[in-house]
Amino acid sequence: MKERQAIKDRFKNKVAIVTGGSSGIGRAIMEELCREGACVAFSGISDIGHATAKDLSSAGHDVLFCKGDMADETFCKNIVKQTLAKWSKINYLVNNAFSFTAKGLDATTEDWLRVFTVGPIGYARMVQNVLDPMKQQGGGAIVNMSSISAFVAQVNRWTYNAAKGAVNTMTKCMALDLAKYDIRVNSVSPGWIWTREVCKAAESAGGGRPKWDPVWGEYHMFGRCGEPVECAGPTLFLLSDDASFITGTDLPIDAGYQSMGPEGLGKTTAFAGSE
């Protein structure tokens, strides 16, 4: 994989919020925003975020870590308040934090509530909270993190896939309602990316990444899983002015996953994984 080349100062003097930015795809997006000049507030549910903030601050970037759960309505308001208190404006929002609750017939009411409250509902709350600050800036851009799981059936994945599917439909509705404020809303749908969940699955399956990357890579035209940073560039594109006439759409980041044949019909056993 080639190293991504940052576009110098594309987001200079701009302020972004990235939920779930402590690790994985969220951290990659946040780091790339910083490299291109943005000030970034990010959330996380663990203390890992403090180390992430320290790393970026040490590199000269202006960041703010807000620890909390996106299922908490009060926290969704507070991260916006803290961002405004520090920088007085908000230009971009990346709704990335999500609950990887993958259940099927065994799903409880609590499982359903958890995945939807963190995901689609949390996304909606954040958009509601950043609306006025973005209007004051004359517009803005929002990217919602969806998944290939929004489009396909996967074993024992009712909860996660239904919630990601809701994100796609909600994104279109948000885009329609916010267009009059010059606020664009799009989503991205990663394929199998080497995030914490996929790494855990590889470890539990035995053999780790060296064994499973080429196996799960069969579901992608490049024969490998993706890296978090490969989700960052497309996300930054949708946030940038280069995408000024793009709204209400989904951008797959899946190396052709959705264009290939169904899982489970090749030489390997299908594994229900995604971003």
Secondary structure, 3 states (H helix, E strand, C coil): CCCCCCCCCCCCCCEEEECCCCCHHHHHHHHHHHHCCCEEEEEECCCHHHHHHHHHHHCCCCEEEEECCCCCHHHHHHHHHHHHHHHCCCCEEEECCCCCCCCCCCCCHHHHHHHHHHHHHHHHHHHHHHHHHHHHCCCEEEEEECCHHHCCCCCCCHHHHHHHHHHHHHHHHHHHHHHHHCEEEEEEEECCECCHHHHHHHHHHCCHHHHHHHHHHHHCCCCCCECCHHHHHHHHHHHCHHHCCCCCCEEEECCCHHHCCCCCCCCCCCCCCCC
